[in-house]
Amino acid sequence: MASIPPFPSREEVLRMARSTSDITGQLLDTAGNITKIAINTFDPRDGSGQELLRVLRETTAELAQASASPQAQEAFYRMVDTLTRLGTSGAPLAVHPVSEPAQALLTALGDSLLPVLDAVEPAVEEFATALGDLVEAMSPLLPAAAGLAAGTLLALTPVIRTAAEILRDSSPELRRIADALTAALAPLMPLQLALAERAAAAGAGVVRASLQPLADLTEAAAATTKAARPVLIAGEELLVAGLEQLQPVLLAGASRAGRVARAAAVRVQAAVSPADERGVVVAVVPG
């Protein structure tokens, strides 16, 4: 016969009552804050609340209509199918023994990469800023690059389609080639594995033996670079000064080449279509 549990003591009843009252008070305060937020947001005195409700109603109506279209239903079906495939194929992979080395590798990389990421964060930010400036400066070239990419894709499409048709028609021959390669390479796999193990052992020995000389060489190179830093800085200053001196000459040469190219283009156009250029006199003055 089961024993009757004892009644709670007076202290326990008081503690539960205080806890219940505290939780109830917090819930009431939270509900009051939410009510104040709703009143402040949908205050009808200036009409902003009604306008917000109207925008929300129209937006949700359009979303409901768009979600009922065949395209949206097809997209939802594909998303659900993809998630189902990921769930059915990802669950066995997560518990497969092969995933254990990958998890260990990710853990080791996470522990060792955090200091590296903290160290390179300023450089990455500067690089991202400079890359953004470069992309913004190259924005006039983007339409031409897009047109070139589109033309290249259009030119490659028939080639790819023809190659696919050829491979589809030649599937028996391809299967014969695969079978022959498998039969020829299968006996060589044990030998390749043995050679790979020997190569790995020899490579590990070479790496262990070369680490100490490499460390000495690196320290010597660092010391030499530190000692030759004034000479390197002076050479860089001379190079930059030389480029600054050559800049006017290069700009003048580029401007003169541009004028000559434009004059040549005008003459070629006049020679190709003289009727369109009748009455136009071109004079080229060397700069």
C-alpha positions as CSV (number, residue, x, y, z in Angstrom):
1,M,0.0,0.0,0.0
2,A,1.4,3.3,-1.0
3,S,2.2,5.8,1.7
4,I,0.5,9.2,1.7
5,P,3.0,12.0,1.0
6,P,3.4,14.5,3.8
7,F,1.8,17.9,3.6
8,P,4.1,20.8,2.9
9,S,5.3,22.8,5.9
10,R,4.2,26.3,6.6
11,E,7.6,27.7,5.4
12,E,7.3,25.9,2.1
13,V,3.7,27.1,1.5
14,L,4.9,30.7,2.3
15,R,7.9,30.4,-0.1
16,M,5.7,29.1,-2.9
17,A,3.2,31.9,-2.3
18,R,5.9,34.5,-2.4
19,S,7.4,33.0,-5.6
20,T,4.0,32.9,-7.3
21,S,3.2,36.4,-6.3
22,D,6.6,37.6,-7.6
23,I,6.2,35.8,-11.0
24,T,2.6,37.1,-11.3
25,G,3.8,40.7,-10.6
26,Q,6.5,40.4,-13.2
27,L,4.1,39.1,-15.7
28,L,1.6,41.9,-15.0
29,D,4.4,44.5,-15.3
30,T,5.5,42.9,-18.6
31,A,1.9,43.0,-19.9
32,G,1.6,46.6,-18.8
33,N,4.7,47.5,-20.7
34,I,3.5,45.7,-23.9
35,T,0.2,47.5,-23.6
36,K,2.0,50.9,-23.3
37,I,4.1,50.1,-26.3
38,A,1.0,49.2,-28.3
39,I,-0.8,52.4,-27.2
40,N,2.2,54.5,-28.1
41,T,2.6,52.8,-31.4
42,F,-1.0,52.8,-32.5
43,D,-2.0,56.1,-31.0
44,P,-4.9,57.4,-33.2
45,R,-4.5,61.0,-32.3
46,D,-2.1,61.9,-35.1
47,G,-3.3,59.1,-37.5
48,S,0.1,57.3,-37.5
49,G,-1.3,54.1,-36.0
50,Q,-4.1,53.9,-38.5
51,E,-1.6,54.4,-41.4
52,L,0.7,51.7,-39.9
53,L,-2.2,49.3,-39.7
54,R,-3.2,50.1,-43.3
55,V,0.3,49.4,-44.5
56,L,0.5,46.2,-42.6
57,R,-2.8,45.0,-43.9
58,E,-1.9,45.8,-47.5
59,T,1.5,44.2,-47.2
60,T,0.2,41.0,-45.6
61,A,-2.6,40.8,-48.2
62,E,0.0,41.0,-51.0
63,L,2.2,38.4,-49.3
64,A,-0.7,36.1,-49.0
65,Q,-1.6,36.5,-52.7
66,A,2.0,36.0,-53.7
67,S,2.5,32.9,-51.6
68,A,-0.5,31.3,-53.3
69,S,1.0,31.6,-56.8
70,P,2.3,28.5,-58.5
71,Q,5.9,29.9,-58.5
72,A,5.8,30.4,-54.8
73,Q,4.3,27.0,-54.1
74,E,7.0,25.4,-56.3
75,A,9.7,27.3,-54.4
76,F,8.2,26.2,-51.0
77,Y,8.0,22.6,-52.3
78,R,11.7,22.7,-53.3
79,M,12.7,24.2,-49.9
80,V,10.8,21.6,-48.0
81,D,12.3,18.8,-50.2
82,T,15.8,20.2,-49.7
83,L,15.4,20.4,-45.9
84,T,14.0,16.8,-45.9
85,R,16.9,15.6,-48.0
86,L,19.4,17.3,-45.7
87,G,17.6,15.9,-42.6
88,T,17.5,12.3,-43.9
89,S,21.1,12.4,-45.2
90,G,22.7,14.6,-42.6
91,A,21.5,12.7,-39.5
92,P,23.4,9.5,-40.5
93,L,26.5,11.5,-41.4
94,A,26.5,13.2,-38.0
95,V,26.8,9.9,-36.2
96,H,29.0,8.2,-38.7
97,P,32.5,7.3,-37.5
98,V,34.0,9.3,-40.4
99,S,32.5,12.5,-38.9
100,E,34.7,12.2,-35.7
101,P,37.9,13.3,-37.3
102,A,36.1,16.2,-39.0
103,Q,34.6,17.3,-35.6
104,A,38.1,17.0,-34.0
105,L,39.6,19.1,-36.8
106,L,36.9,21.8,-36.5
107,T,37.5,21.9,-32.7
108,A,41.3,22.2,-33.1
109,L,40.9,24.8,-35.8
110,G,38.5,26.8,-33.7
111,D,40.8,26.9,-30.7
112,S,43.9,27.8,-32.8
113,L,42.3,30.2,-35.2
114,L,40.7,32.6,-32.7
115,P,44.0,34.4,-31.8
116,V,44.9,34.5,-35.5
117,L,41.6,36.0,-36.4
118,D,41.9,38.6,-33.6
119,A,45.4,39.5,-34.9
120,V,44.3,39.9,-38.6
121,E,41.0,41.7,-37.9
122,P,42.4,45.2,-38.4
123,A,44.1,44.2,-41.6
124,V,41.0,42.5,-42.9
125,E,38.9,45.6,-42.2
126,E,41.4,47.8,-44.0
127,F,41.5,45.4,-46.9
128,A,37.7,45.3,-47.1
129,T,37.5,49.1,-47.1
130,A,40.1,49.3,-49.8
131,L,38.3,46.6,-51.8
132,G,35.1,48.4,-51.5
133,D,36.7,51.6,-52.8
134,L,38.2,49.7,-55.7
135,V,34.9,48.1,-56.7
136,E,33.2,51.5,-56.5
137,A,36.0,53.0,-58.7
138,M,35.6,50.2,-61.2
139,S,31.8,50.4,-61.4
140,P,31.9,52.0,-64.9
141,L,33.5,48.9,-66.2
142,L,31.0,46.5,-64.7
143,P,28.4,46.8,-67.5
144,A,31.1,46.0,-70.1
145,A,32.3,43.1,-68.0
146,A,28.7,41.8,-67.6
147,G,28.2,42.0,-71.4
148,L,31.4,40.2,-72.1
149,A,30.5,37.5,-69.5
150,A,27.0,37.1,-71.1
151,G,28.5,36.9,-74.6
152,T,31.0,34.2,-73.4
153,L,28.2,32.2,-71.8
154,L,26.1,32.4,-74.9
155,A,29.0,31.2,-77.0
156,L,29.8,28.3,-74.7
157,T,26.2,27.1,-74.4
158,P,26.1,25.4,-77.8
159,V,29.5,23.8,-77.1
160,I,28.4,22.4,-73.8
161,R,25.1,21.2,-75.2
162,T,26.9,19.4,-78.0
163,A,29.3,17.8,-75.6
164,A,26.4,16.7,-73.4
165,E,24.7,15.1,-76.4
166,I,27.9,13.3,-77.5
167,L,28.5,12.0,-74.0
168,R,24.9,10.9,-73.6
169,D,25.1,9.0,-76.9
170,S,28.4,7.4,-76.0
171,S,27.4,6.1,-72.6
172,P,28.3,2.4,-73.4
173,E,31.8,3.4,-74.6
174,L,32.3,5.5,-71.5
175,R,31.2,2.6,-69.3
176,R,33.7,0.4,-71.1
177,I,36.5,3.0,-70.6
178,A,35.6,3.2,-66.9
179,D,35.6,-0.6,-66.5
180,A,39.0,-0.9,-68.3
181,L,40.5,1.8,-66.1
182,T,39.2,0.2,-63.0
183,A,40.5,-3.2,-64.0
184,A,43.9,-1.7,-64.8
185,L,44.3,0.5,-61.7
186,A,42.8,-1.8,-59.0
187,P,45.9,-4.0,-58.8
188,L,48.1,-0.9,-58.4
189,M,46.3,0.5,-55.4
190,P,48.0,-1.6,-52.7
191,L,51.4,-0.7,-54.2
192,Q,50.4,3.0,-54.3
193,L,49.3,2.9,-50.6
194,A,52.6,1.3,-49.6
195,L,54.6,3.9,-51.6
196,A,52.5,6.7,-50.1
197,E,53.2,5.4,-46.6
198,R,57.0,5.3,-47.3
199,A,56.8,8.8,-48.9
200,A,55.0,10.1,-45.9
201,A,57.5,8.6,-43.5
202,A,60.4,10.0,-45.5
203,G,58.8,13.4,-45.8
204,A,58.2,13.6,-42.1
205,G,61.9,12.8,-41.5
206,V,63.0,15.4,-43.9
207,V,60.7,18.0,-42.3
208,R,61.9,17.2,-38.8
209,A,65.5,17.4,-39.9
210,S,65.0,20.7,-41.8
211,L,63.1,22.6,-39.1
212,Q,66.1,23.5,-37.0
213,P,68.2,24.8,-40.0
214,L,65.1,26.6,-41.3
215,A,64.6,28.3,-37.9
216,D,68.3,29.4,-37.9
217,L,68.0,30.6,-41.4
218,T,64.8,32.5,-40.6
219,E,66.4,34.2,-37.6
220,A,69.4,35.1,-39.6
221,A,67.2,36.5,-42.4
222,A,65.2,38.5,-39.8
223,A,68.4,39.9,-38.3
224,T,69.8,40.8,-41.8
225,T,66.5,42.5,-42.7
226,K,66.5,44.5,-39.5
227,A,70.1,45.6,-40.1
228,A,69.4,46.5,-43.7
229,R,66.1,48.3,-43.0
230,P,67.6,51.8,-43.5
231,V,69.1,50.8,-46.9
232,L,65.7,49.3,-48.0
233,I,63.8,52.4,-46.9
234,A,66.3,54.6,-48.7
235,G,65.9,52.5,-51.9
236,E,62.1,52.6,-51.6
237,E,62.3,56.4,-51.2
238,L,64.5,56.7,-54.3
239,L,62.1,54.5,-56.3
240,V,59.1,56.5,-55.3
241,A,61.0,59.7,-56.1
242,G,61.9,58.4,-59.5
243,L,58.3,57.5,-60.2
244,E,57.2,61.0,-59.1
245,Q,59.7,62.4,-61.5
246,L,58.5,60.2,-64.4
247,Q,54.8,60.8,-63.8
248,P,54.6,64.1,-65.9
249,V,56.6,62.4,-68.7
250,L,54.3,59.4,-68.7
251,L,51.2,61.5,-68.6
252,A,52.4,63.7,-71.5
253,G,53.2,60.5,-73.5
254,A,49.8,59.0,-72.8
255,S,48.1,62.2,-73.8
256,R,50.1,62.4,-77.0
257,A,49.4,58.8,-77.8
258,G,45.7,59.3,-77.2
259,R,45.6,62.3,-79.6
260,V,47.4,60.3,-82.3
261,A,45.1,57.4,-81.8
262,R,42.0,59.6,-82.1
263,A,43.4,61.3,-85.3
264,A,44.1,57.8,-86.8
265,A,40.6,56.6,-85.9
266,V,39.1,59.7,-87.6
267,R,41.2,59.1,-90.7
268,V,40.3,55.4,-90.9
269,Q,36.6,56.2,-90.5
270,A,36.8,58.8,-93.2
271,A,38.6,56.3,-95.5
272,V,36.1,53.6,-94.9
273,S,33.0,55.8,-95.3
274,P,34.0,58.9,-97.2
275,A,30.3,59.8,-98.0
276,D,29.5,60.2,-94.3
277,E,32.6,62.4,-93.7
278,R,32.2,64.7,-96.8
279,G,33.3,68.2,-96.1
280,V,35.2,67.4,-92.9
281,V,38.8,68.4,-92.8
282,V,41.1,66.8,-90.3
283,A,44.3,68.6,-89.2
284,V,46.7,66.8,-86.9
285,V,49.1,69.1,-85.0
286,P,51.9,67.3,-83.3
287,G,51.9,68.2,-79.6
